[in-house]
């Protein structure tokens, strides 16, 4: 028997963007149906490193990132939990004088965005961060950046939206999407049909399927972050760590476990990935150069996921250029966790007002040449 749900807004994808959009739309009074093929927050939103950082983002992302920073500060009021969110500071390390100059250059370019970056080098760096290894020669500190537990944050938004009356359906793949007159029809597994005036495409690495169905193919690549976590260790690191030029990132969880990332896993198929043994060994070797305390620590878990990357590493956020009332938000290229809350709010504004107060032009879906 087919079940039919009518609503104002249908959202495909229950990660941090889709979940936060559902919550903000319900606060605005819209009826919402959120559809997730797996479990809410189980894909890229739930398996990422958990860094909540503004530092290092392209300048065009910083208005959204600043907006997200304010929303992160309201997590307990929004969700009833802080989801282990800590404004620990984000320290981006330089491993050479060239790297250090790149951090200084970024500090100057981003000066108008309120990041309050502090460059620390030489003896001052050693005194401030004695636990770090000799590989780093300095760093850039963004004192109000931090980290959170992605396995708690992303599902919490979907639950909060449901508590306000959103219909949330997990384990519900969308098989087909059609548009007739001024409404979208979504045909889903289990005999569910959803009819909605607005459609939000927030399905992560799988969003291209919906975009292509409406004549907007995007060159989206699936990549797989490589991450590991150690046994609990005595506290030695307060800040969230990144590295200029990439390669390694790390943070110490409240329980003492060291979470580190770097390198790539490998795809099993279009929907699944696994960590790569050699990449994990390389990651732990490189991480121990920065964090000597983990050199002999036991790794208790390693994991990966599926993330969608665009060629320019900027996300696609905003209205469809072919279909009225269709809005896209995907392709965050491994950096959507912090900014996702502002994107969810911007999507809600697009539905309500037809435009967002956040600048989105850099993220237009039609910025790429047509794919053959």
N, C-alpha and C positions, 0 to 999 in steps of 0.2 A: 504494500500500500504506500502511495506517495504522500509524503508530508510536505505541505506548502507553507512557507513563512514569508510574509510581506513586511518590509521595513523601509526606513529612509535610506540607510547606508549599509551596504554589504562590504565586509573587509575580508580579503583573502590573504591569510598569513598571520599567525598569532605570536610573532616575535615581539621585540620591544617596541618597534614602530607601530605595528598593528594593534598591540594591546594598549599602548598609550593613546593612540588615536581613538580607539573604542571608548576609553575612559573619558577623554576630553569631549567627545561627541555626546556621550550620555550626560555629562555636566551641562552641555548646551541644550539638552532636551530632545535630541534626535533619537529615534529608534535605530538600533544597531544589531546586526548579526555578524559575528566574528567566526570565520571558518578556518580551521587548522587541520592539515592533513595528518599531523603527528600529535604531539602534545605541545601546548603553548610554551614557548621558550625553550624547546628541546633542540632546535637547530642552531644556527650561528649565534643567536642572541643568548643562548644558554651555555655554549661550549667555548666562548671566547675567554681571553685572559682576565677580563674584569677591570682593565684600566679605564679610569674615568678622567681623561685628560683633554685639555685644550691645546697645550703646548705642542708645537710641531705640525699642527694642521695647516693646510693651505690657507692663505689669508681669506679667500672667498668663503671658507667654511666658518670662520670665527664669529660672525654675527649669530649664526645658528648655534654654535658651540657655547657662546656666552649666554644665550637664552636657555639652552639646556642646563647650563651650570646653575642657574637660578631654580629651575625645576628640581634638579637633584637635591637641592637644599630643602625641598618641601616633601621629600619622600615619606616621612612618617605621617604627615597630614593626608597625603594622597592615598597611601597604601596601608597604613597601620603598622608598618615595619620600616626599619632603616636599611634592611637588606645588607647589613654589614658595610654600608657606605661610610667611608672615612675620608675626610679631606686631609690626607697625609702629606700632600705635596708630591709633585712629580719631578724627579731629577733626571735630566737627559745628559748622559755621559759623553765626554769627548775622549777619544783614545789617541788623539794626535793634536798638534797645534793647528793643523788644517781643520779638523773637526771643531776645535774650540772657536776658530774664527767663523765657521758656519753658524755656530750657536749665537755668537755676538751679532752677526748679520741678521739672523732671524729676530733677535731681541729688538733690533732697530726697526725692522720692517713691521713688526707687530705691535709697536709701541702704543698705538692708538686704541687698542682693543681691551685694555684693562687686565692683561695677564700678570703684570708685576713681576716680570722675569728678573732673576738675579744670577749673574755670572760669577762663578766661584772657581778659583784655580790656585795652583801652587800650594804653598804651606797652608793657606786658609782652607783649601779644599780638604787636605789631609786632616786638619784639626776638626773640621766640621763633620766629616764622614770617615772616621778611622777604620770602620769595618770593611770598607771597600778595598779591593786589591790594587796592586800597583799599576794595573793595565790602564786605568783612567788617569788623565792628567788634569781634569777639571769637569765642570758641568754647568748646566743651566737649570735653575730651580724655579718651578711654578708653584708657589706655596699653597694655593687653594685647590689644585688638582688632587686626585686621589684614586681610590679603587673601591670596588664593591663586589659582591658575590653574584655573578650572572645567573646562577641556578636559582637564586631567590628573587632577583629583581624582575626578570621577564615574566614568569608565571604570575607574579603578584599583580601586575597591571591587568592581565586578563581577569583575574579573580575580582579585582576592584571594579572593573567594568561590569562584570556579572552581578556584583552586589548592588549596582545602581540600575540593574534591569536589562543590561545587554544580553542577548542570546549568544552563548559561546558554545560552539560545537567542535570538539576535538575528534581526532581519528575520522575526519570527514574530508576526503579529497574532493576537489572540484574537478569534475570530468569535462565540463563544457560551459562556456559563457557565451550568451547571446544578447543582442540588444534589439529591442523592438519598440518603435516610437520613442518614448522618453523613459523607458525602464530597462534594467538589466535582468536577465534570467540566468541563474546559476544552477546547473544540474549537478548534483553531488552524489557521492557514494551513499549507499543505504537508502536510496529512494527519496532523498531530500531535494526540494526545489526552493530556491530563495529568489524572491522578486524585490528589487530595490531600485530607487531612483538614482542613487550614487553608488559608485564602485571604487574602492581603494585597493590598489594592487601593491601589497606589501609582502609578497611571498618569497623574498630573499633571492637565493640563487635560482629559483624556479619562476621568478616573475616574468622572465622573458617569454614564457609560453603565453601569458595573457597579453603582454605588449604586442607580440607577433600576431595574435589572433585579431587585434584591432589595427593591423597595418603599421606597427611601429617596432620592427625588429631592432635589437640592440646588440652590439658586439660584447656580450657578457661572457666572462671566463670563470669557471669554477676552480678555486684553489683551496688548499687544505692546511690550516695552521697546525703546527706541531707543538704540543705543550706537555708539561710534566709537572708533578707535584711531589715533594719529598715528605718524609716523616716529619712530625713536629720537632722543631729545633729551638734552642734558647733564643730569645729575641735579640736580633742584631741589626735589623733594618726597619726603619720607620717609614721611609718614603717609597713610592712607586718608581721603578727604574726603567728608563729607556736608554737607547744608545743612538747617537748621531750616526746616520748611515744604515741603521737597522742591524739585524743579526741576532740580538738577544734582548729580552726584556724580563723583568722579574718583580715580584712583590712578596712580602711575607704576610700571610694571613693572620688574623687575630689569634688562632690556635698555635701559631708558630711554624706551620707548614710553609715551605718556600715554593711558590708557583713561578715557573719559568717557561718561556716560550722562545721559539726560533726555528727556522727551517720549515719543511713541508712534510705533511703526510702524503698518502697516495689514495687515489680513487679506487673503490671496489666496483662501483657503477655510478650512474648519474645521481643517485640519491644517498650513497654511503661512502665513507672513507675510513682509513685506518692509519694509525701512527706508523712511521717508518723507523725500523730498529736503528739503522745507521744514523739517521737524523737525530734520534733521541740521544744516542751516545755522543754525537758531535755537540748537540745542545748542552749536555751536562758538562762536557769538557770546557766549552767556551764560557758557560755560566760560572764555572768554578774559578776562572781567571778574574772575574769581577766580584764574585762572592766566595772567598776561600772557605767560608764556614760550611759550604755544602759539598766540599770535595769528597768526603767519605759518607755523605748522607745516603740513606736508602730512598730510591724512587718507589713510591707506593702506587702510582697510577700515571699513565700517559694517555693522551687522547688527541683527537682531531675532530674536524667537522667539515661542512661544506659552506664556503663563502663565495659570493658573487663579486667579481672584480670588473670594473670598466677600464677601457684603455687609458684614460687620463686619471684614474684613481679617485675621481669625484663621483658622488652618488647621482642618481637620477631622482629628482624630487620635483613634483609639480603636475600641472594638468596635461592630459593627453592633447596632442596636436591634431588628432583625427576624430576624436569621439567626445562629445560633450558629457560632462559629469563623471568622467573617468580620470582618476588621479593616481600617479605612480610614485613609489618611494622604494628604491632598491639599488643594488650595486654599490654598497657602502665600502667595499674594497678593504675589509678587515678593520674598519674604523667607525663602525656604526653604533657601538654600545653607548658611548657618552652622548653623542649628538642625536640619538634616536628619539629621545623624549621631546626635543624641540621640533623634530620632523613630525612626530605624531600630533603635536599641537598645531603646527602649520597646516597639516592636512585637514584638521578639524576646522580651521579658519577658512580654508579653501571651500569646504562644503558649505559653511554658513554664509560666507561673505563673497565668495567668488574670487578672492585674492587673499594673500597672507601678508601680515605686517613684517615678515622676515624676507630678506632679499633672496630670491630663488632662481634668478635668471641664469646663473652659472651652471645650474643643474638641469637645464632643459633636456628633454628626451631627444629632441631633434638636433642636438649639437654634433652628433656623429654623422659621417657620410652614410648614405643608404647602403645596407649590406646587400650583396648580390642574392 
